[in-house]
Amino acid sequence: MYRYLYSGWDLASELKLECNGGRVLAYLAFSRSFEITYDPKNVVSLDVNENNVTIAVFRGGMFVEVIRVETGLGRMVMAYSVRRERISREDLLVGGMLGRN
């Protein structure tokens, strides 16, 4: 954390708290401005899926690294999908009883 606080990084206004057993985990977000020179051979490829984000970095047209971040969003997307389906069914039932269908 020392590295971020004292090397040009700013603490963002976001804070996420998570209860984990008897502990509370705090997630801090940092931001930093960068000077970037344009080179059309420098490419960042981003692939966003339900459960992960994969980033491929190319510098000078050559592959440099790949970074994969597990997000766990798939569980949230599935839960949202189930809730949305349930609400749609309830709306159809209520609409049918009220003569809207």
Residue frames as a rotation matrix with the C-alpha (Angstrom) as fourth column:
MET 1
0.575 0.818 0.000 0.00
0.818 -0.575 0.000 0.00
0.000 0.000 -1.000 0.00
TYR 2
0.243 -0.598 -0.764 2.95
0.281 -0.711 0.645 2.29
-0.929 -0.371 -0.005 0.67
ARG 3
-0.683 -0.554 0.477 3.92
0.560 0.023 0.828 1.97
-0.470 0.832 0.294 -2.99
TYR 4
-0.105 0.740 0.664 0.54
0.916 -0.188 0.354 3.31
0.387 0.646 -0.658 -4.14
LEU 5
0.731 0.490 -0.476 0.19
0.663 -0.674 0.325 6.09
-0.161 -0.553 -0.817 -1.60
TYR 6
0.468 -0.637 -0.613 3.67
-0.024 -0.702 0.712 7.54
-0.884 -0.318 -0.344 -2.15
SER 7
-0.606 -0.728 0.322 4.36
0.323 0.146 0.935 7.01
-0.727 0.670 0.147 -5.86
GLY 8
-0.926 0.181 -0.331 1.82
-0.366 -0.643 0.672 9.12
-0.091 0.744 0.662 -7.71
TRP 9
-0.584 0.777 -0.235 -1.29
0.513 0.577 0.635 7.02
0.629 0.250 -0.736 -7.12
ASP 10
-0.682 0.473 0.558 -4.43
-0.663 -0.722 -0.197 8.67
0.310 -0.504 0.806 -5.70
LEU 11
-0.875 0.469 0.119 -6.93
0.299 0.717 -0.629 6.95
-0.380 -0.515 -0.768 -3.46
ALA 12
-0.702 0.684 0.199 -10.24
0.059 -0.223 0.973 6.85
0.710 0.695 0.116 -5.33
SER 13
-0.534 0.569 0.626 -13.52
-0.830 -0.494 -0.258 7.67
0.162 -0.657 0.736 -3.63
GLU 14
0.375 0.699 -0.608 -14.74
-0.565 0.693 0.448 4.07
0.735 0.175 0.655 -3.90
LEU 15
-0.658 -0.502 0.560 -14.64
-0.753 0.429 -0.500 1.66
0.011 -0.751 -0.660 -0.99
LYS 16
0.225 0.698 -0.680 -16.03
-0.506 0.680 0.531 -1.86
0.833 0.224 0.506 -0.94
LEU 17
-0.433 -0.276 0.858 -16.52
-0.892 0.266 -0.365 -3.73
-0.127 -0.924 -0.361 2.33
GLU 18
0.136 0.436 -0.889 -17.07
-0.487 0.811 0.323 -7.49
0.863 0.389 0.323 2.51
CYS 19
0.307 0.032 0.951 -17.84
-0.915 0.283 0.286 -9.62
-0.260 -0.959 0.116 5.54
ASN 20
0.161 -0.359 -0.920 -15.77
-0.467 0.793 -0.391 -12.78
0.870 0.492 -0.040 5.51
GLY 21
-0.052 -0.097 -0.994 -16.39
0.690 0.716 -0.106 -14.96
0.722 -0.692 0.030 8.54
GLY 22
0.527 0.204 -0.825 -15.46
0.818 -0.386 0.427 -12.90
-0.232 -0.900 -0.370 11.57
ARG 23
-0.503 -0.785 -0.361 -13.44
0.572 -0.616 0.541 -10.40
-0.647 0.066 0.759 9.50
VAL 24
0.763 0.609 -0.219 -14.32
0.239 -0.579 -0.779 -7.38
-0.601 0.542 -0.587 7.40
LEU 25
-0.232 -0.821 0.522 -12.29
0.878 0.054 0.476 -6.97
-0.419 0.569 0.708 4.20
ALA 26
0.508 0.308 -0.805 -11.86
0.000 -0.934 -0.357 -3.46
-0.862 0.182 -0.474 2.78
TYR 27
0.086 -0.421 0.903 -11.15
0.970 0.243 0.021 -3.08
-0.228 0.874 0.429 -0.94
LEU 28
0.218 -0.122 -0.968 -9.53
0.057 -0.989 0.137 0.23
-0.974 -0.085 -0.209 -1.88
ALA 29
0.621 -0.013 0.784 -9.36
0.781 0.101 -0.616 1.59
-0.071 0.995 0.073 -5.43
PHE 30
-0.042 -0.713 -0.700 -6.45
0.275 -0.682 0.678 3.71
-0.961 -0.164 0.225 -6.63
SER 31
0.851 0.262 0.456 -6.11
0.506 -0.170 -0.846 5.85
-0.144 0.950 -0.277 -9.75
ARG 32
-0.057 -0.907 -0.417 -3.20
0.308 -0.414 0.857 7.42
-0.950 -0.079 0.303 -11.57
SER 33
0.869 0.262 -0.420 -2.75
-0.268 -0.464 -0.844 9.59
-0.416 0.846 -0.333 -14.67
PHE 34
0.105 -0.828 0.551 -0.29
0.555 0.509 0.658 8.42
-0.825 0.237 0.513 -17.31
GLU 35
0.116 -0.185 -0.976 1.39
-0.752 -0.658 0.035 10.15
-0.649 0.730 -0.215 -20.23
ILE 36
0.253 0.058 0.966 0.87
0.370 0.917 -0.152 7.97
-0.894 0.396 0.211 -23.28
THR 37
-0.438 -0.397 -0.807 2.60
-0.653 -0.477 0.589 8.29
-0.618 0.785 -0.050 -26.64
TYR 38
0.617 0.786 -0.039 0.69
-0.551 0.396 -0.735 6.98
-0.563 0.475 0.677 -29.62
ASP 39
-0.680 -0.698 -0.224 2.06
-0.665 0.458 0.590 3.93
-0.309 0.551 -0.775 -31.43
PRO 40
0.215 0.882 -0.420 -0.39
-0.971 0.241 0.008 2.02
0.108 0.406 0.908 -33.67
LYS 41
-0.124 -0.311 -0.942 1.55
-0.279 0.922 -0.268 -1.20
0.952 0.229 -0.201 -32.98
ASN 42
-0.985 -0.101 0.139 0.74
-0.155 0.180 -0.971 -1.00
0.073 -0.978 -0.193 -29.27
VAL 43
-0.203 0.952 -0.230 -2.54
-0.449 0.118 0.886 -2.81
0.870 0.283 0.403 -28.72
VAL 44
-0.867 0.115 0.485 -4.54
-0.409 0.391 -0.825 -3.90
-0.284 -0.913 -0.292 -25.70
SER 45
-0.470 0.718 -0.513 -7.14
-0.256 0.445 0.858 -6.56
0.845 0.535 -0.025 -26.40
LEU 46
-0.759 0.303 0.576 -9.93
-0.615 -0.042 -0.788 -6.93
-0.214 -0.952 0.218 -23.84
ASP 47
-0.498 0.614 -0.613 -12.27
-0.066 0.678 0.732 -9.94
0.865 0.405 -0.297 -23.60
VAL 48
-0.659 0.368 0.656 -15.10
-0.749 -0.243 -0.616 -9.62
-0.067 -0.898 0.436 -21.06
ASN 49
-0.488 0.509 -0.709 -16.98
0.053 0.828 0.558 -12.79
0.871 0.234 -0.431 -20.12
GLU 50
0.561 0.820 0.112 -19.41
-0.102 -0.066 0.993 -13.62
0.822 -0.568 0.047 -17.34
ASN 51
0.942 -0.137 -0.306 -16.77
0.336 0.380 0.862 -14.89
-0.002 -0.915 0.404 -14.93
ASN 52
0.109 -0.966 -0.233 -13.52
0.723 -0.084 0.686 -13.26
-0.682 -0.243 0.690 -16.08
VAL 53
0.938 -0.037 -0.343 -11.86
-0.242 -0.780 -0.577 -10.43
-0.246 0.624 -0.741 -17.93
THR 54
0.356 -0.847 0.396 -8.83
0.762 0.508 0.401 -11.29
-0.541 0.159 0.826 -20.08
ILE 55
0.841 -0.196 -0.504 -6.42
-0.343 -0.914 -0.217 -8.62
-0.418 0.355 -0.836 -21.27
ALA 56
0.457 -0.739 0.495 -3.74
0.851 0.525 0.000 -9.26
-0.260 0.422 0.869 -23.91
VAL 57
0.671 -0.320 -0.669 -0.99
-0.181 -0.945 0.271 -6.65
-0.719 -0.060 -0.692 -24.26
PHE 58
0.489 -0.535 0.689 1.01
0.872 0.330 -0.362 -6.13
-0.034 0.778 0.628 -27.47
ARG 59
0.568 -0.406 -0.716 3.90
-0.102 -0.898 0.429 -3.64
-0.816 -0.171 -0.552 -27.70
GLY 60
-0.282 -0.688 -0.669 5.50
-0.762 -0.263 0.592 -2.85
-0.583 0.677 -0.450 -31.03
GLY 61
0.230 0.493 -0.839 3.30
-0.905 0.426 0.002 -5.51
0.358 0.759 0.544 -32.61
MET 62
-0.527 -0.479 -0.701 4.75
-0.172 0.869 -0.464 -8.22
0.832 -0.124 -0.541 -30.35
PHE 63
0.594 0.747 -0.298 2.80
0.083 0.312 0.946 -10.11
0.800 -0.587 0.123 -27.72
VAL 64
-0.344 -0.719 0.603 3.98
-0.541 -0.373 -0.754 -9.11
0.767 -0.586 -0.261 -24.22
GLU 65
-0.993 0.019 0.118 1.63
-0.093 0.498 -0.862 -10.53
-0.075 -0.867 -0.492 -21.62
VAL 66
-0.228 0.968 -0.109 -1.83
0.035 0.120 0.992 -11.75
0.973 0.222 -0.061 -20.84
ILE 67
-0.947 0.030 0.320 -3.70
-0.319 -0.212 -0.924 -10.83
0.041 -0.977 0.211 -17.67
ARG 68
-0.309 0.876 -0.369 -6.78
0.202 0.440 0.875 -12.70
0.929 0.196 -0.313 -16.48
VAL 69
-0.871 0.135 0.472 -8.99
-0.482 -0.418 -0.770 -11.41
0.093 -0.898 0.429 -13.69
GLU 70
-0.628 0.693 -0.354 -11.67
0.640 0.718 0.274 -13.68
0.444 -0.054 -0.895 -12.24
THR 71
-0.740 0.386 0.551 -14.77
-0.416 -0.906 0.076 -11.55
0.529 -0.173 0.831 -11.59
GLY 72
-0.878 0.468 -0.096 -17.42
0.412 0.641 -0.647 -14.03
-0.241 -0.608 -0.757 -10.46
LEU 73
-0.682 0.642 -0.351 -20.04
-0.647 -0.753 -0.121 -11.95
-0.342 0.144 0.929 -12.27
GLY 74
-0.705 0.401 -0.585 -21.57
-0.243 0.639 0.730 -15.10
0.667 0.656 -0.353 -13.74
ARG 75
-0.668 0.464 -0.582 -23.22
0.739 0.504 -0.446 -15.90
0.087 -0.728 -0.680 -10.42
MET 76
-0.603 0.434 -0.670 -24.65
0.060 -0.813 -0.580 -12.40
-0.796 -0.389 0.464 -10.24
VAL 77
-0.710 0.326 -0.624 -25.83
-0.703 -0.287 0.650 -12.52
0.033 0.901 0.433 -13.87
MET 78
-0.710 0.453 -0.540 -27.54
0.231 0.873 0.429 -15.87
0.666 0.180 -0.724 -13.27
ALA 79
-0.606 0.498 -0.620 -29.22
0.705 -0.024 -0.709 -14.57
-0.368 -0.867 -0.337 -10.11
TYR 80
-0.629 0.361 -0.689 -30.41
-0.389 -0.913 -0.124 -11.49
-0.674 0.190 0.714 -12.01
SER 81
-0.767 0.312 -0.561 -31.69
-0.491 0.277 0.826 -13.66
0.413 0.909 -0.059 -14.86
VAL 82
-0.675 0.521 -0.523 -33.66
0.633 0.773 -0.047 -15.89
0.380 -0.362 -0.851 -12.45
ARG 83
-0.553 0.463 -0.693 -35.16
0.427 -0.557 -0.713 -12.85
-0.716 -0.690 0.110 -10.70
ARG 84
-0.699 0.264 -0.664 -36.07
-0.617 -0.692 0.375 -11.21
-0.361 0.672 0.647 -14.00
GLU 85
-0.768 0.416 -0.486 -37.78
-0.093 0.679 0.728 -14.41
0.634 0.605 -0.483 -15.18
ARG 86
-0.606 0.533 -0.590 -39.70
0.795 0.391 -0.464 -14.71
-0.017 -0.750 -0.661 -11.91
ILE 87
-0.569 0.373 -0.732 -40.85
0.002 -0.890 -0.455 -11.09
-0.822 -0.261 0.506 -12.12
SER 88
-0.779 0.265 -0.569 -41.94
-0.622 -0.202 0.757 -11.59
0.085 0.943 0.322 -15.73
ARG 89
-0.707 0.528 -0.470 -44.01
0.383 0.845 0.374 -14.66
0.595 0.084 -0.800 -14.78
GLU 90
-0.510 0.515 -0.689 -45.62
0.730 -0.165 -0.663 -12.83
-0.455 -0.841 -0.292 -11.86
ASP 91
-0.684 0.236 -0.690 -46.40
-0.375 -0.925 0.055 -9.87
-0.626 0.296 0.722 -14.12
LEU 92
-0.792 0.405 -0.457 -48.08
-0.336 0.336 0.880 -12.20
0.510 0.850 -0.129 -16.63
LEU 93
-0.592 0.580 -0.559 -50.15
0.741 0.665 -0.093 -13.82
0.318 -0.469 -0.824 -13.87
VAL 94
-0.479 0.387 -0.788 -51.21
0.443 -0.669 -0.597 -10.50
-0.758 -0.635 0.149 -12.37
GLY 95
-0.782 0.153 -0.604 -51.88
-0.536 -0.660 0.527 -9.05
-0.318 0.736 0.598 -15.83
GLY 96
-0.790 0.489 -0.369 -54.05
0.078 0.678 0.731 -12.07
0.608 0.548 -0.574 -16.69
MET 97
-0.454 0.626 -0.634 -56.07
0.886 0.240 -0.398 -11.70
-0.097 -0.742 -0.663 -13.50
LEU 98
-0.366 0.281 -0.887 -56.61
0.143 -0.925 -0.352 -8.01
-0.919 -0.256 0.299 -14.23
GLY 99
0.562 0.654 0.507 -57.58
0.549 0.164 -0.820 -8.69
-0.619 0.739 -0.266 -17.84
ARG 100
0.393 -0.487 -0.780 -54.55
-0.560 -0.800 0.217 -6.91
-0.729 0.351 -0.587 -19.35
ASN 101
-0.676 -0.699 0.233 -53.43
-0.255 0.519 0.816 -9.90
-0.691 0.492 -0.529 -21.43
